[in-house]
C-alpha cells in the first residue's frame, strides 16, 4: 500500500489525484490510499499570510507525516515548498507546468489599467501587492484568504469588498474555473512575474525511499524541473522565503534557459529587474548569477 498525503482543498485534491492517475498509468497494480491533512495555513484564515510567518505554512504537517512514515508521498504546489529540502525528505518529481501567470478577476470586467482610481484589490501575497502598486500606486490592497473557489466567490459577490482580486492562472485552469469571461484578464509577465515555482506540482517523499523514487522518476518533467530550479535558486540566494516580494520566471527554448527576476519594495516604488541566459543544464548556476545581479543592484536593502 502506497499512502499519499494531501491538503483538503479542491485544488490540493485535484493535484493529488492527478499524480495518482499518472502513477497508475505506469504501475497499474499500485494500491493507493489518501490521507487528508489540515495545515497551519489552512486553519489560520483570519490573518494575512505574512502575519502568520514562518516557513512551510502549507507543508509542515505533511512533511512531519512523511518523516514518521504515516504517508509515503505528499503532493504540493511547488511555490508553497521552502527552497531548502526538509531533513530526510526530497522532491521526487515535478510534473509538467501549468500556466505560471497571474490573473486579475473583476466582477465588473475591469482590467488593471481600467480599474477606478483607488480601487480595492484583494491579495495576501506581498509579491502580487508590490508589483500591482508598481503599475497602479493608487490601488488599495486588502488581504484575501481562502481556497481558490472561496476567493473567487468573494471577488464576484456584487456586494463584496473587492473590485478585483489576483489569483494564479494554474489553479483556475486545473479547477476549470477559467471559462472565457470579461471578468478575467491575465497579467503580462512585464507587469507581474510569478512566484518561483508557480504553476508546478511537486511530489515529496523520503530521501532514502528508493522504491518510491524510482517510480516518481517516470513522472518527472525535465524542462519544468530545470526552469523552477533556476527560479528557486534565485529566491534561495536572496535569502527569501515564500512570502517575500520576489518574482521569477524561467523560460526554455531548445537547450537555452532565460531567467527573469524581480525584487520590489512593498510600496511598489523600488523595483530591481534582472535577466540571465544560459544552458538548460546550468539552471542552478543561472539562478545564482541572477541573484548576484539583483544583490549588486541593492536587493538586500529592499528585502530587509
PAZAPA-4460 file (N, C-alpha, C; in steps of 0.05 Angstrom, whole numbers, plus 32768, in hexadecimal, padded with zeros to 4 digits):
% residues 304
    n_x    n_y    n_z   ca_x   ca_y   ca_z    c_x    c_y    c_z   seq   type   mol
   8011   7FE8   8000   8000   8000   8000   8012   8019   8000     1      X     A
   800C   802B   7FED   801A   8044   7FEC   8007   805A   7FF5     2      X     A
   8010   806A   8009   7FFE   807D   8015   8006   8099   800E     3      X     A
   7FF3   80A8   8003   7FF7   80C4   7FFC   7FEC   80D6   8012     4      X     A
   7FF9   80ED   8015   7FEE   8102   8026   7FE7   811A   8016     5      X     A
   7FD1   8127   801D   7FC8   813E   800E   7FB9   8152   8021     6      X     A
   7FB9   816B   801A   7FA7   817E   8027   7F8B   8179   801D     7      X     A
   7F78   8185   802A   7F5C   817F   8025   7F4E   8190   8010     8      X     A
   7F5C   81A5   8006   7F4F   81B6   7FF3   7F4A   81A8   7FD8     9      X     A
   7F37   81B3   7FC9   7F30   81A7   7FAF   7F49   81A6   7F9D    10      X     A
   7F59   81BC   7F9E   7F71   81BC   7F8D   7F86   81A8   7F96    11      X     A
   7F8A   81A6   7FB0   7F9D   8192   7FBA   7F94   8176   7FB3    12      X     A
   7F7B   8170   7FB6   7F71   8155   7FB0   7F73   814F   7F92    13      X     A
   7F6E   8164   7F81   7F71   8160   7F64   7F8E   8159   7F5E    14      X     A
   7FA1   8168   7F69   7FBD   8164   7F63   7FC6   8148   7F6C    15      X     A
   7FBD   8140   7F84   7FC4   8125   7F8E   7FB8   8110   7F7C    16      X     A
   7F9F   8113   7F74   7F92   80FF   7F63   7FA0   80FD   7F47    17      X     A
   7FAA   8114   7F3E   7FB9   8115   7F25   7FD2   8104   7F27    18      X     A
   7FE1   8108   7F3C   7FFA   80F8   7F40   7FF3   80DA   7F42    19      X     A
   7FDE   80D3   7F51   7FD6   80B7   7F54   7FCF   80AB   7F39    20      X     A
   7FC0   80BA   7F29   7FB8   80B0   7F0F   7FD0   80AB   7EFD    21      X     A
   7FE3   80BE   7EFE   7FFC   80BB   7EEE   800C   80A3   7EF6    22      X     A
   800E   809E   7F11   801D   8087   7F1B   800F   806D   7F12    23      X     A
   7FF5   806D   7F15   7FE6   8054   7F0F   7FE6   804E   7EF1    24      X     A
   7FEA   8062   7EE0   7FED   805D   7EC4   8005   804B   7EBE    25      X     A
   801A   8050   7ECE   8033   8041   7ECA   8034   8028   7EDC    26      X     A
   802A   802A   7EF4   802A   8014   7F07   800D   800C   7F0E    27      X     A
   8001   7FFD   7EFD   7FE5   7FF7   7EFF   7FDD   7FE8   7F18    28      X     A
   7FF0   7FD9   7F24   7FE9   7FC9   7F3B   7FEF   7FD8   7F55    29      X     A
   7FF5   7FF2   7F53   7FFC   8001   7F6B   7FE3   8006   7F7C    30      X     A
   7FE4   7FFE   7F95   7FCE   8002   7FA8   7FD2   801B   7FB7    31      X     A
   7FBE   802D   7FB7   7FC2   8048   7FC2   7FAD   8050   7FD6    32      X     A
   7FB5   805E   7FEB   7FA3   8069   7FFF   7FAB   8087   8002    33      X     A
   7F97   8097   8009   7F9C   80B4   800C   7F93   80BD   8028    34      X     A
   7FA4   80CD   8035   7F9E   80D9   804F   7F9D   80F7   804C    35      X     A
   7F88   8104   8056   7F85   8121   8053   7F8F   812E   806D    36      X     A
   7F9F   8144   8069   7FAA   8153   8080   7FA1   8170   807F    37      X     A
   7F9E   817B   8097   7F99   8198   8099   7FB3   81A5   80A2    38      X     A
   7FBD   81B9   8093   7FD6   81C6   809A   7FD1   81E0   80A9    39      X     A
   7FE6   81EB   80B4   7FE3   8204   80C3   7FD8   821A   80B0    40      X     A
   7FE1   821A   8097   7FD8   822E   8084   7FBA   822B   807E    41      X     A
   7FB0   8212   807F   7F94   820D   807A   7F83   8216   8092    42      X     A
   7F8D   8212   80AA   7F7E   8217   80C2   7F7C   8235   80CA    43      X     A
   7F92   8243   80C6   7F93   825F   80CF   7F8C   8272   80B8    44      X     A
   7F72   8275   80B4   7F68   8285   809D   7F62   82A1   80A4    45      X     A
   7F64   82A9   80BD   7F5C   82C4   80C5   7F72   82D8   80C2    46      X     A
   7F8B   82CE   80BC   7FA2   82E0   80BA   7FAE   82DD   809E    47      X     A
   7FB9   82F4   8093   7FC9   82F1   807A   7FE0   82DE   807E    48      X     A
   7FE9   82D0   8069   7FFE   82BD   806C   8018   82C9   8078    49      X     A
   8021   82E1   806F   8039   82EC   807A   8038   82F0   8099    50      X     A
   8020   82F3   80A4   801E   82F7   80C1   8020   82DC   80D0    51      X     A
   8019   82C6   80C3   801C   82AC   80CF   8039   82A5   80D1    52      X     A
   8048   82AA   80BB   8065   82A7   80BA   806F   828B   80BA    53      X     A
   8089   8288   80B8   8095   826E   80B9   8094   825F   809E    54      X     A
   80A5   824A   809D   80A6   823A   8084   8092   8223   8086    55      X     A
   808A   821A   806F   807A   8202   806E   805E   8204   8079    56      X     A
   8051   821B   8075   8036   821F   807F   8022   820A   8074    57      X     A
   8027   8202   805B   8015   81EF   804E   8022   81D3   804B    58      X     A
   8039   81CF   8057   8048   81B6   8051   8052   81A8   806A    59      X     A
   8054   81B5   8081   8062   81AA   8098   8055   8190   80A3    60      X     A
   803A   8190   80A4   802C   8178   80AE   8030   8160   809C    61      X     A
   8030   8165   8082   8035   814F   806F   8052   8145   8071    62      X     A
   8064   8157   8074   8080   814F   8076   8085   813F   8090    63      X     A
   8078   8146   80A5   807A   8137   80BE   806F   811B   80BB    64      X     A
   8059   8118   80AD   804D   80FE   80A8   805F   80ED   8096    65      X     A
   806D   80F9   8083   8081   80EB   8073   8097   80E0   8084    66      X     A
   80A2   80F1   8095   80B9   80E8   80A6   80B1   80D1   80B9    67      X     A
   8099   80D2   80C3   8090   80BD   80D6   8085   80A5   80C8    68      X     A
   8084   80A5   80AE   807B   808E   809F   805D   808B   809E    69      X     A
   804E   809F   80A6   8031   809E   80A4   8028   809E   8087    70      X     A
   8036   80AD   8076   8031   80AD   805A   804B   80A8   804B    71      X     A
   8049   80A2   8031   8060   809C   8021   8066   80B3   800D    72      X     A
   8052   80C2   8005   8055   80D8   7FF3   8043   80EF   7FFB    73      X     A
   804C   8107   7FF5   803C   811F   7FF9   803D   8130   7FE0    74      X     A
   8025   8139   7FD8   8023   8149   7FBF   8020   8166   7FC7    75      X     A
   8030   8177   7FBB   8030   8194   7FC2   802F   81A5   7FA9    76      X     A
   8023   81BD   7FAC   8029   81D2   7F99   8046   81DB   7F9F    77      X     A
   8058   81D9   7F8B   8074   81DD   7F91   807A   81F8   7F9D    78      X     A
   806A   820C   7F96   806F   8227   7FA1   806C   8228   7FBF    79      X     A
   805E   8214   7FCB   805A   8214   7FE8   8071   8207   7FF7    80      X     A
   8082   81F8   7FE8   8098   81EA   7FF5   80AF   81FC   7FFA    81      X     A
   80BA   81FC   8013   80D4   820B   8017   80E9   8202   8004    82      X     A
   80FC   8213   7FFE   8110   820D   7FEA   8124   81F8   7FF4    83      X     A
   8127   81F5   800E   8139   81E1   8019   8129   81C7   801F    84      X     A
   8133   81B0   8016   8126   8197   801D   8125   8193   803B    85      X     A
   810E   818A   8045   810B   8183   8061   811D   816B   8066    86      X     A
   8127   8169   807F   813A   8154   8086   812D   8139   8080    87      X     A
   813C   8128   8071   8133   810D   806B   811F   810B   8054    88      X     A
   8118   8122   8048   8104   8121   8033   8110   812D   8019    89      X     A
   8103   8127   8003   810C   8132   7FEA   80F4   8134   7FD7    90      X     A
   80F7   8144   7FC2   80E3   8146   7FAD   80E9   812F   7F99    91      X     A
   80D7   811C   7F97   80DB   8105   7F86   80D6   810A   7F69    92      X     A
   80C3   811D   7F63   80BE   8124   7F47   80AE   813E   7F46    93      X     A
   80AF   814A   7F2F   809F   8162   7F29   8091   815D   7F0F    94      X     A
   8076   8161   7F0F   8066   815C   7EF8   8068   8174   7EE4    95      X     A
   805F   8170   7ECB   805E   8186   7EB8   804F   819D   7EC3    96      X     A
   805A   81B5   7EBE   804F   81CD   7ECA   8035   81D7   7EBC    97      X     A
   8023   81E1   7ECC   800C   81EF   7EC1   8014   820C   7EBC    98      X     A
   8002   821C   7EB1   8007   8238   7EAD   8011   8246   7EC6    99      X     A
   8029   8251   7EC7   8033   825D   7EE0   8029   827A   7EE6   100      X     A
   801A   8285   7ED4   8012   82A1   7ED6   7FFE   82A6   7EED   101      X     A
   7FFA   82BF   7EF3   7FE5   82C8   7F06   7FCE   82D4   7EF6   102      X     A
   7FB6   82D3   7F02   7F9E   82DD   7EF4   7F90   82F1   7F06   103      X     A
   7F87   8307   7EFA   7F77   831A   7F08   7F59   8313   7F03   104      X     A
   7F4A   8311   7F18   7F2E   830A   7F16   7F1D   8321   7F21   105      X     A
   7F0A   832B   7F11   7EF9   8341   7F1A   7EDD   833B   7F11   106      X     A
   7ECA   833E   7F25   7EAE   8338   7F1F   7EA3   834C   7F0A   107      X     A
   7EAF   8364   7F08   7EA5   8378   7EF5   7EB5   8379   7EDB   108      X     A
   7EC7   8365   7ED8   7ED6   8364   7EBF   7EED   8377   7EBC   109      X     A
   7EF7   8382   7ED2   7F0E   8394   7ED1   7F28   8385   7ECB   110      X     A
   7F3A   8392   7EBE   7F55   8389   7EBB   7F66   8399   7ECF   111      X     A
   7F80   8393   7ED1   7F91   83A2   7EE3   7F91   83C0   7EDB   112      X     A
   7F91   83C5   7EC1   7F93   83E1   7EB7   7F78   83F0   7EBB   113      X     A
   7F62   83E1   7EBA   7F48   83EF   7EBA   7F3B   83F0   7ED6   114      X     A
   7F48   83E3   7EEA   7F3D   83E4   7F05   7F3A   8401   7F0E   115      X     A
   7F24   8408   7F1C   7F21   8424   7F24   7F37   842D   7F37   116      X     A
   7F3A   8447   7F3A   7F4E   8452   7F4C   7F49   8448   7F68   117      X     A
   7F5E   843F   7F75   7F5D   8435   7F91   7F4C   841C   7F94   118      X     A
   7F49   840D   7F7F   7F3A   83F4   7F80   7F45   83E1   7F95   119      X     A
   7F34   83D0   7FA0   7F3C   83BC   7FB4   7F43   83A2   7FA6   120      X     A
   7F5B   8397   7FAB   7F63   837E   7F9E   7F6C   836B   7FB4   121      X     A
   7F62   8353   7FB3   7F67   833F   7FC8   7F7E   832C   7FC1   122      X     A
   7F91   832A   7FD4   7FA7   8317   7FD2   7FB5   8317   7FED   123      X     A
   7FBE   8300   7FF6   7FCF   82FF   800E   7FEC   82FA   8007   124      X     A
   7FF3   82FB   7FED   800E   82F7   7FE3   801D   8312   7FE2   125      X     A
   8033   8314   7FF1   8043   832C   7FF0   804E   8330   7FD4   126      X     A
   8055   831A   7FC6   8060   831C   7FAB   804B   8329   7F98   127      X     A
   8032   831E   7F99   801D   8329   7F88   8017   8346   7F8F   128      X     A
   8015   834C   7FA9   800E   8367   7FB1   8023   837B   7FA8   129      X     A
   803D   8374   7FAC   8052   8386   7FA4   8053   838C   7F86   130      X     A
   804F   8377   7F76   8050   837B   7F59   8038   8389   7F4F   131      X     A
   8021   8385   7F5C   8009   8394   7F55   800D   83B2   7F5A   132      X     A
   8019   83B8   7F71   801D   83D4   7F78   8032   83E2   7F67   133      X     A
   8044   83D2   7F5B   8058   83DE   7F48   8049   83EA   7F30   134      X     A
   8034   83DC   7F27   8025   83E5   7F10   800E   83F7   7F17   135      X     A
   8002   83F3   7F2E   7FEB   8403   7F37   7FEF   840A   7F54   136      X     A
   7FFF   841F   7F5A   8005   8426   7F76   7FED   8430   7F85   137      X     A
   7FD7   8437   7F77   7FBF   8441   7F83   7FAE   842B   7F90   138      X     A
   7FB3   8412   7F88   7FA1   83FC   7F91   7FA2   83F8   7FAF   139      X     A
   7F8B   83EF   7FB9   7F89   83E7   7FD6   7F8A   83C8   7FD7   140      X     A
   7FA0   83BD   7FE2   7FA3   83A0   7FE4   7F98   8396   7FFE   141      X     A
   7F85   8383   7FFC   7F79   8378   8014   7F7F   835A   8016   142      X     A
   7F82   8350   802F   7F89   8333   8032   7F72   8321   8027   143      X     A
   7F79   830A   801D   7F66   82F7   8012   7F70   82DB   8017   144      X     A
   7F61   82CB   8026   7F6A   82B0   802C   7F54   829D   8024   145      X     A
   7F5B   8283   8024   7F47   826E   801E   7F50   825E   8006   146      X     A
   7F41   8249   8001   7F47   8238   7FE9   7F40   8247   7FD0   147      X     A
   7F47   823C   7FB9   7F43   8249   7FA0   7F25   8250   7F9C   148      X     A
   7F14   823C   7FA0   7EF7   8241   7F9C   7EEC   8255   7FAF   149      X     A
   7EF6   8255   7FC8   7EED   8269   7FDC   7EF5   8285   7FD4   150      X     A
   7F0D   8288   7FCB   7F17   82A3   7FC3   7F08   82AC   7FA9   151      X     A
   7F02   8299   7F98   7EF3   82A1   7F80   7ED7   82AA   7F87   152      X     A
   7ECA   829D   7F99   7EB0   82A6   7FA2   7EB0   82C2   7FAD   153      X     A
   7EC5   82C8   7FBD   7EC8   82E2   7FC9   7ECC   82F7   7FB3   154      X     A
   7EDB   82F0   7F9E   7EE0   8303   7F88   7EC7   830A   7F79   155      X     A
   7EB5   82F6   7F75   7E9E   82F9   7F64   7E85   8301   7F73   156      X     A
   7E87   8303   7F8D   7E70   830C   7F9D   7E69   8329   7F97   157      X     A
   7E50   832E   7F8D   7E49   834A   7F85   7E4A   835D   7F9C   158      X     A
   7E48   8353   7FB5   7E49   8365   7FCC   7E63   8362   7FDB   159      X     A
   7E77   8356   7FCE   7E90   8350   7FDB   7EA2   8368   7FDE   160      X     A
   7EB8   8364   7FED   7ECB   8379   7FF3   7EDE   837E   7FDC   161      X     A
   7EE3   836A   7FCC   7EF8   836C   7FB8   7EEE   8373   7F9C   162      X     A
   7EFB   8386   7F90   7EF4   838C   7F74   7F04   837A   7F61   163      X     A
   7F19   836E   7F6B   7F28   835A   7F5C   7F39   834A   7F70   164      X     A
   7F41   8332   7F67   7F54   8322   7F76   7F69   8316   7F63   165      X     A
   7F7E   830B   7F6D   7F92   82FF   7F5C   7F96   82E2   7F66   166      X     A
   7F95   82CF   7F52   7F99   82B3   7F58   7FAC   82A8   7F43   167      X     A
   7FB7   8290   7F49   7FC8   8282   7F36   7FB7   8276   7F20   168      X     A
   7FC0   8279   7F07   7FB1   826D   7EF1   7FB1   824E   7EF3   169      X     A
   7FC6   8242   7EFE   7FC8   8225   7F00   7FB1   8219   7F10   170      X     A
   7FAB   8225   7F27   7F95   821A   7F37   7F7A   821C   7F29   171      X     A
   7F75   8233   7F1C   7F5C   8237   7F0D   7F5A   8222   7EF7   172      X     A
   7F70   821E   7EE8   7F70   820A   7ED2   7F6A   81EE   7EDC   173      X     A
   7F78   81E6   7EF2   7F75   81CB   7EFC   7F59   81C6   7F06   174      X     A
   7F4C   81DA   7F12   7F31   81D6   7F1C   7F1C   81DE   7F08   175      X     A
   7F25   81E4   7EEF   7F13   81EB   7ED9   7F01   8203   7EE1   176      X     A
   7F0E   8216   7EED   7F00   822F   7EF5   7F0A   8246   7EE3   177      X     A
   7F15   823F   7ECC   7F22   8252   7EBA   7F12   8257   7EA1   178      X     A
   7EF8   8253   7EA3   7EE7   8257   7E8B   7EEB   8273   7E80   179      X     A
   7EED   8276   7E65   7EF1   8291   7E5A   7EDC   82A4   7E64   180      X     A
   7EE5   82BB   7E6E   7ED3   82CE   7E7A   7EE0   82E9   7E7B   181      X     A
   7ED0   82FE   7E79   7EDA   8319   7E7B   7EE4   831E   7E98   182      X     A
   7EDD   830C   7EAA   7EE4   8310   7EC6   7F01   8308   7ECC   183      X     A
   7F0D   82F8   7EBA   7F28   82EF   7EBE   7F3B   82FC   7EAA   184      X     A
   7F52   8306   7EB3   7F66   8310   7EA1   7F82   8308   7EAC   185      X     A
   7F91   82FA   7E9A   7FAB   82F0   7EA2   7FBF   8308   7EA3   186      X     A
   7FCE   8309   7EB8   7FE3   831E   7EBB   7FFC   8315   7EAC   187      X     A
   8006   8327   7E9C   801E   8320   7E8D   8036   831E   7EA0   188      X     A
   804A   830F   7E96   8062   830C   7EA7   8072   8326   7EA9   189      X     A
   806D   8339   7E97   8079   8354   7E9A   806D   8362   7EB2   190      X     A
   8054   835C   7EB8   8046   8368   7ECF   804C   8359   7EE8   191      X     A
   804A   833E   7EE7   804C   832E   7EFF   805A   8313   7EF9   192      X     A
   8072   8310   7F05   807F   82F6   7F04   8074   82E4   7F1A   193      X     A
   8071   82CB   7F15   8065   82B8   7F28   8078   82B2   7F40   194      X     A
   806C   82A5   7F54   807D   829A   7F69   808E   8284   7F5E   195      X     A
   80A7   8281   7F68   80B8   826B   7F5F   80A9   8250   7F62   196      X     A
   80A8   8241   7F4D   809A   8227   7F4E   807C   8228   7F49   197      X     A
   8071   8240   7F45   8054   8241   7F42   804B   8231   7F29   198      X     A
   8035   8222   7F2C   802A   8212   7F17   8035   81F6   7F15   199      X     A
   804A   81F0   7F26   8056   81D5   7F25   804D   81C5   7F3D   200      X     A
   8049   81AB   7F39   8042   8198   7F4E   805A   8188   7F56   201      X     A
   8060   8186   7F70   8077   8177   7F79   806D   8160   7F8A   202      X     A
   807B   8149   7F88   8074   8132   7F98   808C   812D   7FAB   203      X     A
   8087   812E   7FC4   809C   812B   7FD9   809B   810F   7FE5   204      X     A
   80B2   8104   7FEC   80B4   80EA   7FF8   80CC   80E9   800A   205      X     A
   80D0   80D2   8017   80E8   80CF   8027   8101   80CB   8015   206      X     A
   8117   80D7   801C   812E   80D7   800B   813A   80BC   8008   207      X     A
   8135   80AA   801A   8141   808F   8019   812D   807A   800F   208      X     A
   8116   8082   8005   8102   8070   7FFB   8107   806A   7FDD   209      X     A
   8119   8058   7FD8   8121   8053   7FBC   810A   8048   7FAB   210      X     A
   80F8   8038   7FB7   80E2   802D   7FA8   80D0   8043   7F9E   211      X     A
   80C9   8055   7FAF   80B7   806C   7FA7   80C6   807E   7F93   212      X     A
   80DF   8084   7F98   80EE   8096   7F87   80F0   808A   7F6A   213      X     A
   80F3   8070   7F68   80F5   8064   7F4E   80DB   8066   7F3E   214      X     A
   80C5   8065   7F4C   80AB   8068   7F3F   80A6   8085   7F37   215      X     A
   80AD   8098   7F49   80A8   80B4   7F43   80B9   80BE   7F2C   216      X     A
   80D0   80B1   7F27   80E1   80B9   7F10   80D2   80B8   7EF6   217      X     A
   80BE   80A7   7EF4   80AF   80A5   7EDB   809D   80BD   7ED7   218      X     A
   8097   80CB   7EEC   8085   80E2   7EEA   8094   80FD   7EE6   219      X     A
   80AD   80FD   7EEC   80BC   8116   7EEC   80BE   8123   7ED0   220      X     A
   80B9   813E   7ED0   80BA   814D   7EB7   80D3   815E   7EB8   221      X     A
   80E7   8156   7EA9   8102   8163   7EAB   8101   8181   7EA5   222      X     A
   80F4   818B   7E8F   80F4   81A7   7E8A   80E8   81B8   7EA2   223      X     A
   80D1   81AE   7EAD   80C5   81BC   7EC3   80D8   81BB   7EDB   224      X     A
   80E4   81A4   7EE0   80F7   81A1   7EF6   810E   81B5   7EF5   225      X     A
   8119   81B9   7EDD   812F   81CC   7EDB   8126   81E9   7EDD   226      X     A
   810F   81EF   7ED1   8105   820B   7ED3   8100   8213   7EF0   227      X     A
   80F3   8201   7EFF   80ED   8208   7F1B   8105   8206   7F2D   228      X     A
   8119   81F5   7F25   8132   81F5   7F34   8140   8210   7F33   229      X     A
   8140   821C   7F1B   814D   8236   7F18   813E   824B   7F29   230      X     A
   8123   824A   7F28   8113   825D   7F37   8117   825B   7F55   231      X     A
   8116   8242   7F5E   8119   823E   7F7B   8135   8243   7F85   232      X     A
   8149   823E   7F74   8164   8245   7F7B   8167   8263   7F7E   233      X     A
   815B   8272   7F6C   815B   828F   7F6D   8150   8298   7F88   234      X     A
   8139   828D   7F90   812C   8294   7FA9   813D   828D   7FC1   235      X     A
   8148   8275   7FC0   8159   826B   7FD7   8172   827C   7FDA   236      X     A
   817F   8284   7FC4   8197   8294   7FC6   8191   82B0   7FD0   237      X     A
   8179   82B9   7FCD   8171   82D3   7FD8   816A   82D1   7FF6   238      X     A
   8168   82B8   8000   8162   82B4   801C   8144   82B7   8021   239      X     A
   8134   82B4   800D   8117   82B9   8010   8107   82A0   8013   240      X     A
   80EF   82A2   801F   80DD   828C   8021   80C5   8290   800F   241      X     A
   80B0   8280   8014   8099   8281   8002   8089   829B   8002   242      X     A
   808D   82AB   8017   807C   82C3   801A   808A   82DD   8013   243      X     A
   80A3   82DC   800A   80B1   82F5   8003   80A8   82FF   7FE8   244      X     A
   80AB   831A   7FE3   80A3   8325   7FC9   80B7   8320   7FB3   245      X     A
   80BB   8307   7FAC   80CE   82FE   7F97   80BE   82EE   7F82   246      X     A
   80C2   82F5   7F69   80B6   82E6   7F53   80CC   82DB   7F41   247      X     A
   80C7   82C4   7F34   80DA   82B9   7F22   80CD   82A7   7F0E   248      X     A
   80D8   82A6   7EF6   80CD   8295   7EE1   80E3   828A   7ED0   249      X     A
   80E5   8270   7ECE   80F8   8263   7EBC   80EA   825A   7EA3   250      X     A
   80F4   8262   7E8C   80E8   825A   7E72   80FD   824C   7E62   251      X     A
   80F5   8235   7E56   8107   8224   7E47   8100   8224   7E2A   252      X     A
   8115   8227   7E19   8112   8225   7DFC   812A   8213   7DF3   253      X     A
   8123   81FB   7DE9   8139   81E9   7DE2   8149   81E1   7DFA   254      X     A
   8163   81E6   7DF8   8175   81DF   7E0E   817E   81F7   7E1E   255      X     A
   816F   820E   7E1B   8175   8227   7E28   8160   822E   7E3C   256      X     A
   8168   8239   7E52   8156   8242   7E67   815A   8260   7E6C   257      X     A
   8144   826F   7E6C   8145   828B   7E73   8136   828F   7E8E   258      X     A
   8143   829B   7EA1   8138   829F   7EBB   8133   82BC   7EC0   259      X     A
   811A   82C4   7EC6   8113   82DF   7ECD   810E   82E1   7EEB   260      X     A
   8117   82F6   7EF7   8112   82F9   7F14   810A   8316   7F1A   261      X     A
   80FB   8319   7F30   80F4   8334   7F3A   80F3   8334   7F58   262      X     A
   80FD   8349   7F63   80FB   834F   7F80   80EE   836A   7F83   263      X     A
   80D9   836C   7F92   80C9   8384   7F94   80C4   838C   7FB1   264      X     A
   80C7   83A6   7FB6   80C1   83AF   7FD1   80A3   83AD   7FD6   265      X     A
   809A   83AC   7FEF   807E   83A7   7FF5   806C   83BD   7FEA   266      X     A
   8076   83D5   7FE7   8065   83EB   7FDC   8067   83EC   7FBE   267      X     A
   8076   83DA   7FB2   8078   83D8   7F95   808A   83ED   7F88   268      X     A
   8097   83FD   7F98   80A6   8414   7F8C   80C3   840D   7F86   269      X     A
   80CE   83F9   7F93   80E9   83F0   7F8D   80E7   83D5   7F7E   270      X     A
   80F2   83D4   7F66   80EF   83BC   7F56   810B   83B5   7F4B   271      X     A
   8113   839D   7F4F   812C   8392   7F43   8124   837C   7F30   272      X     A
   812A   837F   7F16   8124   836B   7F02   813E   8360   7EF7   273      X     A
   8141   8346   7EF6   8159   833A   7EEC   8152   8323   7ED9   274      X     A
   8166   831C   7EC8   8162   8306   7EB4   817C   82F8   7EAF   275      X     A
   817B   82DE   7EAC   8194   82CF   7EA7   818E   82B8   7E94   276      X     A
   81A0   82B2   7E82   819D   829C   7E6F   81B2   8287   7E75   277      X     A
   81AD   826E   7E6C   81C0   8259   7E6E   81B5   823F   7E64   278      X     A
   81C5   822A   7E66   81BD   820F   7E5E   81A9   8204   7E72   279      X     A
   8195   81F5   7E68   8181   81E9   7E7A   818E   81D9   7E90   280      X     A
   81A4   81CA   7E8A   81B0   81B9   7E9E   81BF   81C9   7EB4   281      X     A
   81C1   81E4   7EB0   81CF   81F5   7EC3   81BB   8206   7ED3   282      X     A
   81A3   81FB   7ED7   818D   820A   7EE4   8195   8215   7EFF   283      X     A
   81A3   8205   7F0F   81AB   820D   7F2A   81BE   8225   7F28   284      X     A
   81D1   8224   7F16   81E5   823A   7F13   81D7   8253   7F09   285      X     A
   81C4   8250   7EF7   81B5   8267   7EED   81A6   8275   7F04   286      X     A
   819A   8265   7F15   818C   8271   7F2C   819F   8280   7F3F   287      X     A
   81B6   8274   7F43   81CA   8281   7F55   81D3   829B   7F49   288      X     A
   81D9   829B   7F2F   81E3   82B3   7F22   81CD   82C9   7F22   289      X     A
   81B4   82C2   7F1E   819F   82D6   7F1E   819D   82E3   7F39   290      X     A
   819F   82D3   7F4E   819E   82DD   7F69   81B5   82F1   7F6E   291      X     A
   81CD   82EA   7F64   81E4   82FC   7F68   81DE   8317   7F5A   292      X     A
   81D2   8315   7F42   81CB   832E   7F35   81B8   833F   7F45   293      X     A
   81A4   8332   7F50   8190   8341   7F60   819C   834D   7F79   294      X     A
   81AD   833D   7F86   81BA   8347   7F9F   81CC   835E   7F99   295      X     A
   81DA   835D   7F82   81EC   8373   7F7A   81DD   838C   7F75   296      X     A
   81C3   838A   7F6F   81B2   83A2   7F69   81A2   83AA   7F82   297      X     A
   81A7   839E   7F99   819A   83A7   7FB2   8183   8397   7FBB   298      X     A
   8180   837E   7FB2   8169   836D   7FBA   8168   8368   7FD8   299      X     A
   817F   8365   7FE5   8180   835F   8001   8172   8375   8012   300      X     A
   8177   838E   800B   816B   83A4   8019   814D   83A3   8017   301      X     A
   8143   839D   7FFF   8126   839B   7FFB   811A   8385   800B   302      X     A
   8127   836D   800B   811C   8356   8019   811C   835A   8037   303      X     A
   8130   8369   8041   8131   836E   805E   811C   8381   8067   304      X     A
***
